[in-house]
Structure formats: C-alpha cells, structure tokens
C-alpha cells in the first residue's frame, strides 16, 4: 500500500480497488491490522449487486485505537452491516497478547459478521521486528481459511 508509514484511507482504498479489480464471488481478501479496516471500507463502498467471496482479517479492528496516523480511517462510523451484505464469509485471526488490538475486536467480528474466530497464543501483533516481536513468517491458518471460505475448494 502507498505510504505505509503514514497510511491514508484516501490513498489505500483506491489502491485496493485497483488491485482487486472487478469485485465478484471469486475475490478473497486478506488484511492485517490497518489493512483490515481498509477492506471493511472497501466492502462498504461496493454497491448492493457487488459481492466478494470472503475475507480473512488478521489483528483487525473497527475503532480508532488512538493513533493519530489512523484517525483518517475513522472520519465516518464503520458500517459492519453494510460490509457483511457485500461479503458474508469472514475469518478473524487474533492473538491473545496483541499489545495494540484487543481480542474484543475478534469477538465483535464473530458477533456482527458471523466470522470464524481463531485465537493464536503469544503472537503479539503478527508484525515482527518492527514491534520488537519474533517475525511471523508463517501463518498457515490464513491459507487454510481461504480454502475453507472458498466453496470451490471446500470438502
């Protein structure tokens, strides 16, 4: 995404729209942290006849966490009901010791989006050295979740 050190929804949303192309049921999105709120804003921007196949959220949140650089993502209230209308299959992956994102957001995704909630232990924010964490180089639950969400690959 452009300008990751100072993320701006006004730049990230158009970039996601560009990369995603035409939204359809074969589109599955994966986001981490501020990428999750970007996906939610993307889903809110779709028209009623546009739906994607599913989304996997890693360390996602729906509220302003108090960081100045993220305030621009929350200038209007988040509409999870609208997001759900444009994507009805979600998985939320959270860590039980994330210093930034409370497990409450995983519960919220589970309750309001019907997301399958996966709780990992001692994974921090899944961000590695930038947050003085051990690098999260593998998260097989993401690939497994995409396969599970996709009816084409479901067993």
Secondary structure, DSSP 8 states (H G I E B T S, - for coil): -TTGGG--HHHHHHHHHHHH-S--TT-EEEEETHHHHHHHHHHHHS-TT---SEEEEES--SS--S-GGGGGGGSS---HHHHHHT---EEEEEETT-SSS-HHHHHHHHHHH--EEEEESS-TTS-GGGGTS------HHHHHHHHHH-TTT--
